[in-house]
């Protein structure tokens, strides 16, 4: 599967997860233990089937794909310009602490689909082909 197809799949899965959260709510009233060891009634996240599908899809990707997805998310969020995507990808892959943490970072972002879509738009406006760029990045590693 090409990276551009993977990004589109993540967008679709993230949109479905967000819709499921809106319909079912994403919290329950289960008690949790605070750092002081006291049981406190609070809101804990409830995971929907759609959220699990997104998590499993992300976890099934290679580390390079996960790091590039994260870099595209940051691009779409406005953290840097499209011309800096490869540098951001390299920095992310060298400093993030593992692909699991990168996947969790994306899972925690409700605007993930919008960030990824905007990242793709910025790459397109810059005349950059994501699949070619990713092939180049993989060859450099």
N, C-alpha and C positions, 0 to 999 in steps of 0.2 A: 504494500500500500504506500503510495506517495505521501510525503509529508503534508501536502496541501489537502489530500483526502482525509488524513488523520485530523488535521485542524478542523475541517468541516464536521467530522464525526464528533469531536469534542464539543464544538459549538452546539450541535444538535442534542447531544446527551446533556449538556449543561442547561440548555433551554428546557428540556423535559424535567430535569431535576428542580429547576426553579419553579416551574408550573406545579409540580407535585408538592413542593413546599407551600406554595400559595393555597392549594386546595386542602391539604391535610394538616397544615401547620407543621412546624418543625421542632416543637418543644413539648415536653411533658412535665409533670409535676413531681418527678422522682427526686428523692432527697439525695444529696451528695455530701461527702465529707470535705470540710474546708481544711486549710493548712493547719488549723489548730485542732483538728480531729473532731470537731463538733458537727453533728448531723444538722444540715440546714436545708429546709425546703427551698428549692430554687429550680430554675429552668435548665434542663439538659437537652441537648440536641437529640432529636429522633431522626433516624436515618430512613429515608424512603428507598424503595426498590430502584427508583431512577438515580438517586444519589449513589447507591451501591454499584449500579452499572457504570456510571461515570468513573468512580474510584477504580473499579476493576479494569476498565479500559485503560486508564492512565497507568495503572500499575503493570499492565501487560506490555507497555511500550519500552523500548530500549532507553537507557539513560540519556543518550544524545537527543532522542526525540523529546523526552520529557523536558530537558534543559532548553531545547529550542522552543517548545510550547510556552515555557515560562518566559523566555526572552520576548516572544511575540506578544504575550499578555502585557509585559511591561512596556513594549513599544506602543501597543494600543492604548495603554493607560496614560501615555505621554511622558514617560521617564527619559526617553532619548529619541534621536532621529533615526529614520530607516537606515541611513548610511552606516550607522553604528551597530546594527543588529549582530553582525558576526563577532564584533568585540564583546558585546553584551553576552552572547552565547558562550564564548570562551570563558569570560569572567564567571558567569553563572556556573558553568560546569566545573570550574576549578575551585570555587569558594562556597558553594551552596550547602554542602554537608550531606549530599546523597540525593538520588532521584526520588526516594520516598518523601523526603522533606519538600522537594520541589513540587511533587504531586499534591501534597497536603496544602501547600501554599495556594495552589490553584483551586483546590476543592473548597477552600475557605472564602473564596471571592464570589459573591452573588453576581457581580457584573462580569464574570468571566466570559460569557458568550459575546457580550458587547466589546470587551477589551480585545478579544481575538479577532472579531470582525473588523474592528478599527485598525488593528495591527496589519491585517491583510490589505485593507484599503490603503494604508500608508505605504506598504511595499509596492502595491500596484501603481500608485501615483508616482513613486520614485523609479518606476520601470524595472523593479527587481522581481525576478522569478524565484519564488520560495523554494521550489524543488531543486533548481540549479544551485541556489545559494546554499542549501542544506548539503547537497552533494559536495560542494566545494569545502564546506566546513568539516564534513566527515573525512575528506581526503587529507585535510591539514592535521587532523588529530591522530 
